[in-house]
Each structure stands twice: as structure tokens, then as C-alpha cells.
Amino acid sequence: MKTYDIVIVGGGPAGLAAAVAAKEAGNDSILILERDHELGGILNQCIHNGFGLHTFKEELTGPEYAYRFIKQVLDLGIEYKLNTMVMDIAADKTVTAMNREDGMFQIPAKAVILAMGCRERPRGALNIPGYRPAGIFSAGTAQRLVNIEGYMPGREVVILGSGDIGLIMARRMTLEGAKVKVVAELMPYSGGLKRNIVQCLDDYGIPLKLSHTVVDIEGKEHVTAVTIAEVGPDRKPIPGTEERYTCDTLLLSCGLIPENELSRSAGVKMSPVTSGPIVNESLETNIPGVFACGNVLHVHDLVDYVSEEAKRAGHNAVKYINSGCKEGASGPSIEIVATEGARYTVPSTIDLNRMDDLLTVRFRVGDVYKNSFVSVYFDDERVFHNQKRIMAPGEMEQIILRKSQLEEHKDLKKITVKIEKE
Ligand SMILES: Cc1cc2nc3c(=O)[nH]c(=O)nc-3n(C[C@H](O)[C@H](O)[C@H](O)COP(=O)(O)OP(=O)(O)OC[C@H]3O[C@@H](n4cnc5c(N)ncnc54)[C@H](O)[C@@H]3O)c2cc1C
């Protein structure tokens, strides 16, 4: 089996953009390993438009957006293997994978880029009472059935969870002739983008009930009705608020989880908040030469940000190889701490010597904040204070740090990101 400088696990938007950036940075020894039968990742089933506004200044469908990157991979002659499942990544960066042609094989790599995406939170993790009848799907499974397989999961639908996939599927099922009766959301705010609430629910008259959850599912062989109830601040159902909806389908859209079994078994340190790897300014994990990008790192709201981030991972993997695979930090390490409303940041540390002139730090807030400020402190000094009309957990926020600004603050140890009322 050949060896490669860079092995990329996953051929979705993140893996593709990382590969293109690595090739453009001058590396010719790149291999993408993808378990599916085609490149493009989950975007292949997202046939609605709205992708690429930032990257291409155009409104594309998911497959169109993915194809823009697939074409670059093909044009640049980057190697890839489809139907190939990565089974293990060793700490020395030997990748073990399997497919029908090669059987089980190992590739020693100088750098590995984790780009495995995310998966949906399953029903088992949700604690909903009732039998396990047919007619309950994750929203992503329903999306695949409708958009790729050509099957309609049902005709009368209740959706639990207002994540973006659930919102998109409310519209998709309606366009396919189903009646979507309600979207129930446990939290007092939606987990999805505002634009999706307007375009996918409001435009079709589909009610969104915040602070509601499913308390009963009826039907033994197949779903026949779903009961939802309002929840209090403790997230427990309030007796007497139950509403019953007859339906044949319940879609669950209750969050995405980064696909990190491989990362964990490789010894990558994980963030308990994002469930993705903890990375430095180069998007490098605690294992030198192992980088992460896209939804495996933290769940993104827009794929444009996935592509932009993944390019940095590809570029930095080449820098790592070109520097002779030097391990560890080369300069003073600055910690980035998220607190008081900011839930996490990516990255979590900065090595000043390796930092580019500009660094985008992305984060999410833990609640809805109106007319509040994103504040950044360098140690105890506030250096950035920007008012935002609204911030919500469903939308990613970002700040841009300038290397020269960090260098001016001698012995800077800690950067704090927080949300302030004034
Ligand atoms: C069901 C679902 C629907 C979504 N719908 C939308 C939407 O409508 N609009 C939107 O903006 N965003 C949507 N998203 C978010 C979207 O996933 C991201 O914007 C983007 O696709 C993330 O890119 P990625 O490359 O990180 O992940 P993915 O696109 O998920 O790609 C990861 C790739 O890694 C491969 N892989 C994983 N593990 C292995 C392994 N062990 N070996 C080999 N290959 C592996 C997977 O097969 C996949 O192709 C959706 C996400 C999900 C899960």
C-alpha cells in the first residue's frame, strides 16, 4: 500500500476543501477516504437552495455547492477512495481502513485531517415514552428518503425539535403534499437559523411551539397520534397543557453530534461542550499533525464556514509537513476562554509564532441575547466591545483577532470572550 503525506478522513465539504487547499499549498501526496459511494457528504441530500452565498456569492443547492469542490478535486487530480471506511487512526498517524477491493489496509501518514462530519441525536437519547412504532424518523433520514430514495415517510407529520434540518424538512414535506401540523421545541428559542424559521415555517403557516415537548406517542404498529405539552423552566411538562395531534409520522430534529469515535480512540482530547476535538490556532489537535475541521470539530450553521475553516486545516497540514513535522508549540501559548454567555470557542489556544496575520475565532452563545455586546478581554483589559441586535444559540458568532494586536500586549496569557449587557 502506498504512503501519503496527508490522509483526509471524510469526503464531505470539509474534507474536499481541506484537500484542495493542501494541494494548492504545494502538496501532491493527498488521499481522501470516504465511506459513501460518492463525494460531497451530507450535502448530496440537501437539495434546497441557500448554500454558497458567502463562498460563491450565489445561491446554490447542496449538491451544486458540493460539486464546485468535487470538480476542483477532480481537476487537481487529488486521489480519493470511495466506499472506504476508516476504522482506526493510531497516535503515530497510521490510518487503518477497509473496502471491498483492498480489504483491510493501513496507510502511514505524516498528517491526518479529521473531516467525518456529524450525525443526528437518536431517539434513544431523547427519553420519549410510548411504544417504538413505525413512523418515527430522524429528520435527516426523512430527508434522505424523500430527496434521494424517492419515498414519502408519511402524510401527517409532527416534528420535535427546531434544528435546521427539522425546519427544512417541515417545508420539504409540505411541498411534497404532506400536512405538517406542528413543530415542537423544548427550549424557549429555536435551535435553527432565523431565516429557516421564516422561509420554512412562517411562509407555510406551520406553527412553532417553543417550550413544548412530546409527552406521548400513540400507535403500536405505526404512529397514530402524538401528544405534546408545554414545559416549565425546569423543562418538565406542565400538566393540563397537553395537545393531541393525529398523525402518521414523527420527525426528530434534536441536535447533531460530531462523529468522533475515531478521534477519541486516537487519543484526541475532546471538548465536553462541542463534543469535538480541542484545537489550536492551526486547527491542530493535541496530537501533532492531526487536524480537524467541519462538523466533526463543531457543528456549523452554514457550510460556507465549514469550507473556509477546512481550507485553513489543509493549508496548516502542509505547513506542518514542510516544517519537518515539528511537534509542539513554537512560541508562547495563549488560552482562549469562553464565559458568561459564550459557550465555547474554536480554537481554544493560540501559538503566537504560528498564528496567521488574522485568525477567525468562532463561538456560539448559550441563550438568546438582545442588544447585548460581544466583549473580548486580553487578560483583564477589554479590547473589543461590539453591540449586536440579537444573538441566538442557533447562529454561530465570530470575532477576528489580529496578530499585531496580540503582539502589542506583552506576556498575554489569556483571551476571554463573553457576552455583556452594556
Ligand atoms: C442529516 C443532515 C442534514 C443537513 N442538512 C443541512 C442543510 O439542509 N443545510 C445546511 O446548511 N446544513 C445542513 N447540514 C449541515 C451540514 O452537514 C454541514 O454544513 C456540512 O455538510 C458539513 O460538512 P462536513 O464535511 O463537516 O460533514 P459531512 O457533509 O457530514 O461529511 C462528512 C463525510 O465524512 C464521511 N465519513 C464519516 N466517517 C467516516 C469514516 N469513518 N470513514 C470514511 N468516511 C467517513 C461521511 O460519509 C461524510 O461523507 C446537515 C447535516 C446533517 C447531519
The ligand as a Tripos MOL2 file, in Angstrom:
@<TRIPOS>MOLECULE
LIG
   53    58     1     0     0
SMALL
NO_CHARGES

@<TRIPOS>ATOM
      1 C1        -28.7650   14.9750    8.1290 C.3       1 LIG1
      2 C2        -28.1210   16.3250    7.9490 C.ar      1 LIG1
      3 C3        -28.7470   17.2640    7.1040 C.ar      1 LIG1
      4 C4        -28.1700   18.5360    6.9710 C.ar      1 LIG1
      5 N1        -28.8430   19.4440    6.2260 N.ar      1 LIG1
      6 C5        -28.2980   20.6880    6.1050 C.ar      1 LIG1
      7 C6        -28.9790   21.6570    5.3490 C.ar      1 LIG1
      8 O1        -30.0530   21.4130    4.8380 O.2       1 LIG1
      9 N2        -28.3920   22.8900    5.2260 N.ar      1 LIG1
     10 C7        -27.1560   23.1860    5.8040 C.ar      1 LIG1
     11 O2        -26.6390   24.3200    5.6650 O.2       1 LIG1
     12 N3        -26.5230   22.2690    6.5070 N.ar      1 LIG1
     13 C8        -27.0700   21.0400    6.6740 C.ar      1 LIG1
     14 N4        -26.4210   20.1340    7.4320 N.ar      1 LIG1
     15 C9        -25.1360   20.5440    7.9910 C.3       1 LIG1
     16 C10       -24.0640   20.0760    7.0250 C.3       1 LIG1
     17 O3        -23.7570   18.7820    7.4430 O.3       1 LIG1
     18 C11       -22.7680   20.8770    7.0430 C.3       1 LIG1
     19 O4        -22.9410   22.2020    6.6740 O.3       1 LIG1
     20 C12       -21.6780   20.2750    6.1280 C.3       1 LIG1
     21 O5        -22.1640   19.2580    5.3150 O.3       1 LIG1
     22 C13       -20.5790   19.7510    7.0000 C.3       1 LIG1
     23 O6        -19.5490   19.2740    6.1940 O.3       1 LIG1
     24 P1        -18.5960   18.1410    6.7280 P.3       1 LIG1
     25 O7        -17.7010   17.7890    5.6070 O.co2     1 LIG1
     26 O8        -18.0170   18.5800    8.0090 O.co2     1 LIG1
     27 O9        -19.5660   16.9320    7.0770 O.3       1 LIG1
     28 P2        -20.3920   15.9150    6.1100 P.3       1 LIG1
     29 O10       -21.0430   16.6220    4.9840 O.co2     1 LIG1
     30 O11       -21.2780   15.1720    7.0430 O.co2     1 LIG1
     31 O12       -19.2660   14.9630    5.5440 O.3       1 LIG1
     32 C14       -18.5680   14.0440    6.3470 C.3       1 LIG1
     33 C15       -18.1670   12.8820    5.4600 C.3       1 LIG1
     34 O13       -17.3280   12.0290    6.1980 O.3       1 LIG1
     35 C16       -17.6380   10.6970    5.8660 C.3       1 LIG1
     36 N5        -17.1920    9.8160    6.9500 N.ar      1 LIG1
     37 C17       -17.5810    9.8520    8.2620 C.ar      1 LIG1
     38 N6        -16.9460    8.8900    8.9640 N.ar      1 LIG1
     39 C18       -16.1270    8.2560    8.0930 C.ar      1 LIG1
     40 C19       -15.2180    7.1710    8.2300 C.ar      1 LIG1
     41 N7        -15.0130    6.5560    9.3990 N.pl3     1 LIG1
     42 N8        -14.5550    6.7640    7.1210 N.ar      1 LIG1
     43 C20       -14.7270    7.3800    5.9260 C.ar      1 LIG1
     44 N9        -15.5830    8.4030    5.7550 N.ar      1 LIG1
     45 C21       -16.2710    8.8350    6.8180 C.ar      1 LIG1
     46 C22       -19.1410   10.7310    5.6980 C.3       1 LIG1
     47 O14       -19.6150    9.6430    4.9190 O.3       1 LIG1
     48 C23       -19.3550   12.0590    5.0000 C.3       1 LIG1
     49 O15       -19.3310   11.9680    3.6080 O.3       1 LIG1
     50 C24       -26.9640   18.8690    7.6030 C.ar      1 LIG1
     51 C25       -26.3440   17.9010    8.4210 C.ar      1 LIG1
     52 C26       -26.9200   16.6590    8.6040 C.ar      1 LIG1
     53 C27       -26.2450   15.6510    9.5150 C.3       1 LIG1
@<TRIPOS>BOND
     1     1     2 1
     2     2     3 ar
     3     2    52 ar
     4     3     4 ar
     5     4     5 ar
     6     4    50 ar
     7     5     6 ar
     8     6     7 ar
     9     6    13 1
    10     7     8 2
    11     7     9 ar
    12     9    10 ar
    13    10    11 2
    14    10    12 ar
    15    12    13 ar
    16    13    14 ar
    17    14    15 1
    18    14    50 ar
    19    15    16 1
    20    16    17 1
    21    16    18 1
    22    18    19 1
    23    18    20 1
    24    20    21 1
    25    20    22 1
    26    22    23 1
    27    23    24 1
    28    24    25 2
    29    24    26 1
    30    24    27 1
    31    27    28 1
    32    28    29 2
    33    28    30 1
    34    28    31 1
    35    31    32 1
    36    32    33 1
    37    33    34 1
    38    33    48 1
    39    34    35 1
    40    35    36 1
    41    35    46 1
    42    36    37 ar
    43    36    45 ar
    44    37    38 ar
    45    38    39 ar
    46    39    40 ar
    47    39    45 ar
    48    40    41 1
    49    40    42 ar
    50    42    43 ar
    51    43    44 ar
    52    44    45 ar
    53    46    47 1
    54    46    48 1
    55    48    49 1
    56    50    51 ar
    57    51    52 ar
    58    52    53 1
@<TRIPOS>SUBSTRUCTURE
     1 LIG1         1 GROUP 0 **** ****
